[in-house]
Amino acid sequence: MTEQLNKQWDGLTTTGELTLGVYFAGTRHKRFTLRVGVAGDWIAAHETYPSSPFQLGALEVFRRQLLNLGDIPTECLTVELLREALTEIDLAILAEADEELEKKLTPPSAATPTGAASNTPSSETAIGSPKSAT
């Protein structure tokens, strides 16, 4: 990964390990770095595989998001390699990592309470209030 690429995705990646790994050049490669997905990933997948099943498009999206997978050179990390060597178990791990990364980067909802309930008594429960004096 180049220095510029590191800066571009700084704070927008997650790392993990595949269970079985992708077999390449005599070794199973398990350790990965996955970047956050961008709109262009799905557009490129659709342009590359316009009439293909959804699963092939999803595989292309994951290929684009993988900044590294073990010691596999980036130019060798192809859909064809993933199609033949990535197990369903490991595909699920990539999908889970992608989902967790999205959750981590999603700002808290505005509807989520940001603090504890107020300590200030309401007018109905305040001492000396006509309603509480009964």
N, C-alpha and C positions, 0 to 999 in steps of 0.2 A: 504494500500500500504506500502510495506516495504521501509526502508531507501535506500537500494541498488536499488530498482526499481525506486524510485524517482530520483536518480542520473542518472540512465541509460537513462531516458526519459526527463531529465532536458532540457528545451527549445524546446522540440520536441512534445509538446502537445497543445491542445486547450480545452477550457471548453465552455459549452453552456447549454441550457435548452430546453428540448423537450416541445412541445405544450401540448400534452395529457399525456405523460409519460407512463411507463410500470407498469402495475398493478402487484404487488407482495406483499404477506403477508398483505393484507388489505390496502395497500397504493399505490398511484401512484408516481412513482419515476421519476423525471424529470431532475435533474441536472446531467451532465455527464462530464467526462474527456476522450478525445480521443487522442491517441498517433498517431504519423506518421506511415503510413503503411510500412512494410518491405516485401521483396520478399518472405520470408518464410510464410507470411500470406496466399498468394494465393496458394502456394505449399501445405501447410497444408489443406487448404480448398478443393483443388482438391483431395488430398489423402483421406480425410475424406468422401467426397461426390463425388466419381469419375464419376458417370453417372448421376448426378443430374443437374437440371436446373441452369443456371448462377445465378439466384436470390438467390438460396440457398447457393451457394458458396460465393456470396457477403455478405450475412447475417453472414456467418461464419467469413469472414474477419472483418466485423464491430465488431463482438463479441470479436475477438482477440484484436482489437485496443482499445476497451473500457477498460480503466483502472479502471473506476468506473461508476456506474449508480445509483444515489441516494444512498440509504443504502443497496442495494442488495449485499449480500455477493458474492465475485468473483466466488466461486464454484457453486453458484446458477444461475449465468448469463450464460445461455445456449442458443444454437440455438433454442431449442424447446420453451423456454420461449419467446425469441424474435419473433419467428415465430407466436406464438399465441397472444402476447400482444403488439407488436410494430406496431403502425398504419403506414399507407403509409405516412401521413403527417410527422410523427416523423422520419421515415426512410429517407425521403428527407432532413430533418434537419441534420442527421448524414452525409449524402452524401455531403451536402453543407459544413459542418464543415471540413470534410476530404479534400475537394477541396481547401478551403481557407487555411488550414494548409499547403498543398503542395505549394500553391502560396507564402505563407509567407516564406517558407524555401528555395524556389528556388532562386539562386543568379541571380542578374540582368544579362541580356544578354550582351555579349561582343559587340554586334552591337548597343546597346543603348548608345546615347551620354552621356558622363559623365560631361560635363561642357558647358559653353556658347561658342558662336563663338569667334574666335580669334579677339583681338583688333588691331593686327598688320595689317597695310594696305598691300594689295598685290602690286606687282610691277606695275600693270596696273593702280592702283588708287592712288599711292603715289604722293605727291606733288613734282613737279619738274620732274616727269616722262615725257619722250618725248610724250607719248600718251595723257597724261592729259593736256599738254600745248597747245593743238590745239584750 
